């Protein structure tokens, strides 16, 4: 039994590693790719596409638990993986309508995929193995930022323009990677709990498949209604209100490091022929920052109030240093240029070393905020963790979507200023929550 569960967790991690190697690499380079297209009929925006994805994802989380309960996590993850692969495939032969349609579909698929992943991981874990299994899965997932971006570096290094043949080769590679990850979900074995549930359903009477799924759907709908009511109640609590600015900030900086900063580096004229290849290296260094921060702060500083505030404060300082260096090192028009290179000069002569240092700091700071937000929510809302985390992902995704929509219009300095203001406010609010004397003050209502 233990071997089967461990096998499932490893295959789950490998599947996500392949799918998100494709998707995170795509998100990192897509605005640069869109800017370099030689197709006059394509009018899409990579920023708008990512905004649609996160916007649809935020609201689809409300429906995802019902879908997963009806068709099961394994099939849900497989179907979601197909939607991810469809989005990647659009870049091989770009079409505006297909680009935005698949953006909507992948937003739906992302909500289903992550909900199913959480359920499947819990089903294949026990109290004694949940931390180990979560760590294994997280380690495999974080490696997704390394391999695809490494391919980008070797293929784009020395290029000033991205040719159609280069684009097609890259996205064929990413498509194959995503499809392999999707197919790996078919190898997953049924957990012991799922087998017991199926045997009970089959043993009650020889129910038809239609009746069995109808019963699951009714049960899932009742659970969804109950959870939605809990979410509405939690939204009114002082703790969630105070943590909302920090959650919102995590959405803004998520959009910046995952889609905007790479575009800025690739558009910096002063980097010359190295600019496009640096997009890949930047993604790798961000991933290293995430892995270092997630491993160190997530494992060593878990459930310690003093250390939580220290880690969040460190995250704020690290990000503010990165923002200041980016402000000095990157041209102000880098996020908004419609061509592939910038026209303005930054305050300093752009330095590759400073640019990559900022990449590492962005990843490190992001891991500081995310690990501690998960930690504090898990501590305060131990009995209501699912709706509490759903609120976190909802707020984070909404603000990430908003950030992607304005990223193509606001100059770099204004984007950085928005993150500084919200980051400072969010950190202060986090400190207030940590220093509240009674963490359970909001829970007696439930």
QUITA-V7233 format. One record per helix or strand of 2 or more residues. SS is the DSSP state (h for helix, s for strand). FROM is the first residue (numbers start at 1). LEN is the number of residues. If there is no record, write none. Layout:
# QUITA-V7233
<<SS,FROM,LEN> <SS,FROM,LEN>>
This chain:
# QUITA-V7233
<<h,2,34> <h,46,26> <h,73,18> <h,96,28> <h,130,13> <h,144,13> <h,164,24> <h,192,13> <h,209,27> <h,238,30> <h,269,32> <h,305,25> <h,352,29> <h,382,26> <h,412,23> <h,443,3>>
